[in-house]
Structure formats: structure tokens, C-alpha cells
Amino acid sequence: MPTYELNINGKPHKVKAAANMPLLWVLRETVGLTGTKFGCGKGFCGACTVHADGEAIRACITPVSAIKDQAIVTIEGLSADHTHPLQLAWQKHQVTQCGYCQSGQIMAAAALLKKHGTVNTQLIEQEMNTVLCRCGTYQRIRQAILDAAQQADVTKQS
């Protein structure tokens, strides 16, 4: 089995894994970061969204061998003290119901804000429509993203 040297949340990790092992299972089972969730296993729902060099990717369909030297950020690495503007906005708007998709929602929203900075309802709906919420909290998600976007340094924190 090959050994991979991964940069996850700013820390080096050496992991042994099959080349086709999904990044999701490396994160959860090998590294022990369980904030990234398994949803559909096909890359459709977005519960497994993480960042690779700042871009939102689906960890359930990304083989560990595809990561190379990209910096991976999971929900655990978004903010050491849980004060990222999105995390605070999620609390303010009581976005979470069951919570299962929320790490994927926040990671997708963080990539959106980093990419665009200024957002509006239409852009949020366009960019976030691939991250599914079983509870249907889309209005609260949208409002939380709009609020977080008002933070001057949100693009630097994502």
C-alpha cells in the first residue's frame, strides 16, 4: 500500500492507503477527522465537501492519490476556535436542524465567499444548489451566507 504525505488543516499527515481510497475515508478513518460526513457516496449531495487548495471538492469521490501536494481543509480546520464568520452566522440564524449536511454546507459556502467575496441571493442559490439539505433549511443557509459575506476578512479566513 502506498504512503501519502498530506497537508490536512495545516498539519502534515503520513497515511498508508490504497490509491483509489476516497479522501473521505482517509480523513475519517485514518486521520480521525469525522466532521466531514458520508452522504450519498456518489458526489451528488455535498455532505463530504472539503477544500483542496481553496476549491470545494467532494471527498467521497476524490481518490487520495489525486490529492498530490494540495492543502486540504476540513470543517475542523476552517477555524481553530469556531469563530469563522460562517460558523457564527450559522449559529445566529439557527441554520442547523439535523446537522448532517452542515459541514458540507459551510465548506461549500466558505469556498463560494473566497471565490466571489461579494455575493447575492442569486449567486448563492446558483453556487450552493449542489449541496443538499434534507431538512430544507435553505432560506436560513442563504441568510447566514449573506450575513457572513458582510465580514471584511471573510475571504482571507476561508
Sine and cosine of phi, psi and omega as CSV:
sin_phi,cos_phi,sin_psi,cos_psi,sin_omega,cos_omega
0.00,0.00,0.74,-0.68,0.00,-1.00
-0.94,0.34,0.41,-0.91,0.09,-1.00
-0.96,-0.28,0.72,-0.70,0.01,-1.00
-0.89,-0.46,0.68,-0.73,0.10,-1.00
-0.98,-0.21,0.95,-0.31,-0.08,-1.00
-0.93,-0.37,0.58,-0.82,0.13,-0.99
-0.98,-0.20,0.96,-0.26,-0.03,-1.00
-0.87,-0.49,0.87,-0.49,-0.01,-1.00
0.82,0.58,0.62,0.79,0.06,-1.00
0.99,0.17,0.09,1.00,-0.02,-1.00
-0.86,-0.52,0.61,-0.79,0.03,-1.00
-0.97,0.22,0.64,-0.77,0.06,-1.00
-0.69,-0.73,0.78,-0.63,0.13,-0.99
-0.98,-0.18,0.85,-0.53,-0.01,-1.00
-0.77,-0.64,0.60,-0.80,0.13,-0.99
-0.98,-0.18,0.81,-0.59,-0.02,-1.00
-0.36,-0.93,0.46,-0.89,0.12,-0.99
-0.89,0.45,0.57,-0.82,-0.06,-1.00
-0.84,0.54,-0.52,0.85,-0.04,-1.00
-1.00,-0.07,0.10,0.99,0.03,-1.00
-0.91,0.41,0.79,-0.61,0.03,-1.00
-0.88,0.48,0.63,-0.78,0.04,-1.00
-0.80,0.61,-0.60,0.80,0.01,-1.00
-0.79,0.61,-0.73,0.69,-0.05,-1.00
-0.96,0.27,-0.51,0.86,0.11,-0.99
-0.89,0.45,-0.73,0.69,-0.01,-1.00
-0.89,0.47,-0.75,0.66,-0.10,-0.99
-0.97,0.23,-0.77,0.63,-0.17,-0.99
-1.00,0.02,-0.59,0.81,-0.07,-1.00
-1.00,-0.03,-0.72,0.69,-0.06,-1.00
-1.00,0.02,-0.43,0.90,0.03,-1.00
1.00,0.02,0.30,0.95,0.04,-1.00
-0.99,-0.10,0.98,-0.18,-0.14,-0.99
-0.99,-0.13,0.13,0.99,0.03,-1.00
-0.93,0.37,-0.50,0.87,0.05,-1.00
-0.98,0.18,0.81,-0.58,-0.15,-0.99
-0.98,-0.21,0.47,-0.88,0.17,-0.99
-1.00,0.01,0.80,-0.60,0.05,-1.00
-0.91,-0.42,-0.99,0.10,-0.08,-1.00
-0.99,-0.17,-0.39,0.92,-0.03,-1.00
0.97,0.22,0.09,1.00,-0.04,-1.00
-0.85,-0.53,0.01,1.00,0.00,-1.00
0.99,0.13,0.21,0.98,-0.06,-1.00
-1.00,-0.01,-0.59,0.80,-0.18,-0.98
-1.00,0.03,-0.48,0.88,0.05,-1.00
1.00,0.03,0.02,1.00,0.01,-1.00
-0.88,0.48,-0.41,0.91,-0.07,-1.00
-0.99,-0.10,0.25,0.97,-0.09,-1.00
-0.90,0.43,0.78,-0.63,0.12,-0.99
-0.72,-0.69,0.07,-1.00,0.06,-1.00
-0.96,-0.28,0.66,-0.75,0.17,-0.98
-0.84,-0.54,0.94,-0.35,-0.10,-0.99
0.79,0.62,0.65,0.76,0.08,-1.00
1.00,0.06,-0.16,0.99,0.00,-1.00
-0.99,-0.10,0.67,-0.74,0.06,-1.00
-0.95,0.31,0.78,-0.62,0.06,-1.00
-0.75,-0.67,0.31,-0.95,0.07,-1.00
-1.00,-0.09,0.93,-0.37,-0.06,-1.00
-0.94,0.35,-0.38,0.93,-0.05,-1.00
-0.97,0.26,-0.34,0.94,-0.01,-1.00
-0.89,-0.46,0.09,1.00,0.02,-1.00
-0.99,-0.17,0.92,-0.38,0.03,-1.00
-0.93,0.36,0.57,-0.82,-0.02,-1.00
-0.84,0.54,-0.52,0.85,0.00,-1.00
-0.91,0.41,-0.32,0.95,-0.01,-1.00
-0.99,0.12,-0.19,0.98,-0.11,-0.99
-0.96,0.28,-0.60,0.80,-0.01,-1.00
0.81,0.58,-0.86,-0.51,-0.05,-1.00
-0.95,-0.31,0.41,0.91,0.01,-1.00
-0.96,0.28,0.58,-0.82,0.08,-1.00
-0.99,0.11,0.84,-0.54,-0.01,-1.00
-0.99,-0.15,0.72,-0.69,0.11,-0.99
-0.82,-0.58,0.79,-0.61,0.07,-1.00
-0.96,-0.27,0.04,-1.00,0.03,-1.00
-0.85,0.52,-0.55,0.84,0.02,-1.00
-0.92,0.40,-0.45,0.90,-0.05,-1.00
-0.99,-0.13,-0.03,1.00,-0.02,-1.00
-0.90,0.44,-0.64,0.77,0.02,-1.00
-0.42,-0.91,0.81,-0.58,-0.04,-1.00
-0.88,0.47,-0.54,0.84,-0.05,-1.00
-0.92,-0.40,0.30,0.95,0.06,-1.00
0.88,0.48,0.54,0.84,0.00,-1.00
-0.92,-0.40,0.34,0.94,0.12,-0.99
-0.86,0.51,0.62,-0.78,-0.02,-1.00
-0.79,0.61,-0.56,0.83,0.04,-1.00
-0.93,0.37,-0.67,0.74,0.01,-1.00
-0.89,0.45,-0.64,0.76,0.04,-1.00
-0.93,0.38,-0.65,0.76,0.02,-1.00
-0.92,0.39,-0.59,0.81,0.04,-1.00
-0.87,0.49,-0.66,0.75,0.02,-1.00
-0.93,0.36,-0.72,0.69,-0.03,-1.00
-0.84,0.55,-0.67,0.75,-0.06,-1.00
-1.00,-0.09,0.13,0.99,0.02,-1.00
0.72,0.69,0.79,0.62,-0.07,-1.00
-0.90,0.44,-0.68,0.73,-0.19,-0.98
-0.95,0.30,0.75,-0.66,0.22,-0.98
-0.94,-0.34,-1.00,0.06,0.03,-1.00
-0.97,0.25,-0.50,0.87,0.08,-1.00
1.00,0.04,-0.14,0.99,-0.13,-0.99
-0.87,0.49,-0.67,0.74,-0.07,-1.00
-1.00,0.03,-0.11,0.99,-0.23,-0.97
-0.90,0.43,-0.58,0.81,0.05,-1.00
-0.91,0.42,-0.63,0.78,0.07,-1.00
-0.91,0.41,-0.64,0.76,0.02,-1.00
-0.89,0.46,-0.74,0.68,-0.03,-1.00
-0.91,0.42,-0.67,0.74,-0.01,-1.00
-0.92,0.40,-0.63,0.78,0.06,-1.00
-0.91,0.41,-0.66,0.75,0.01,-1.00
-0.91,0.41,-0.62,0.79,0.03,-1.00
-0.89,0.45,-0.67,0.74,0.04,-1.00
-0.91,0.41,-0.62,0.78,0.04,-1.00
-0.87,0.49,-0.75,0.67,-0.02,-1.00
-0.92,0.38,-0.59,0.81,0.03,-1.00
-0.91,0.41,-0.63,0.78,-0.03,-1.00
-0.95,0.31,-0.68,0.73,-0.14,-0.99
-0.95,-0.31,-0.47,0.88,-0.04,-1.00
0.94,0.34,-0.96,0.27,0.03,-1.00
-1.00,0.03,0.78,-0.62,-0.02,-1.00
-0.75,-0.66,0.31,-0.95,0.13,-0.99
-0.69,-0.72,0.10,-1.00,-0.06,-1.00
-0.84,0.55,-0.69,0.72,-0.03,-1.00
-0.89,0.46,-0.70,0.72,0.01,-1.00
-0.91,0.42,-0.66,0.75,0.02,-1.00
-0.87,0.49,-0.74,0.67,-0.01,-1.00
-0.88,0.47,-0.63,0.77,0.00,-1.00
-0.91,0.40,-0.72,0.69,-0.10,-0.99
-0.99,0.13,-0.46,0.89,-0.09,-1.00
-0.99,-0.13,0.01,1.00,-0.11,-0.99
-0.95,0.32,-0.09,1.00,0.02,-1.00
-0.99,-0.17,0.03,1.00,0.07,-1.00
-0.95,-0.31,0.93,-0.37,-0.14,-0.99
-1.00,0.00,0.60,-0.80,0.05,-1.00
-0.85,-0.53,0.92,-0.40,0.00,-1.00
-0.89,0.45,-0.49,0.87,-0.04,-1.00
-1.00,0.08,-0.21,0.98,0.05,-1.00
0.96,0.28,0.60,0.80,-0.02,-1.00
-1.00,0.03,0.50,0.86,-0.10,-1.00
-0.85,0.52,-0.61,0.79,0.00,-1.00
-0.91,0.42,-0.66,0.75,0.02,-1.00
-0.94,0.34,-0.61,0.80,0.06,-1.00
-0.87,0.49,-0.75,0.67,-0.01,-1.00
-0.86,0.51,-0.72,0.70,-0.02,-1.00
-0.92,0.40,-0.62,0.79,0.03,-1.00
-0.90,0.44,-0.66,0.75,0.03,-1.00
-0.91,0.42,-0.68,0.73,0.03,-1.00
-0.87,0.50,-0.68,0.73,0.03,-1.00
-0.90,0.43,-0.72,0.70,-0.02,-1.00
-0.89,0.46,-0.56,0.83,-0.01,-1.00
-0.90,0.43,-0.33,0.94,0.02,-1.00
-0.96,0.26,-0.25,0.97,0.03,-1.00
-0.96,0.29,0.78,-0.63,-0.08,-1.00
-0.89,0.46,-0.52,0.85,-0.11,-0.99
-0.96,-0.27,0.29,0.96,-0.08,-1.00
-0.90,0.44,-0.54,0.84,-0.01,-1.00
-0.96,0.29,-0.39,0.92,0.04,-1.00
-0.99,0.15,-0.40,0.91,-0.08,-1.00
-1.00,0.00,-0.20,0.98,-0.10,-0.99
-1.00,0.10,0.00,0.00,0.00,0.00
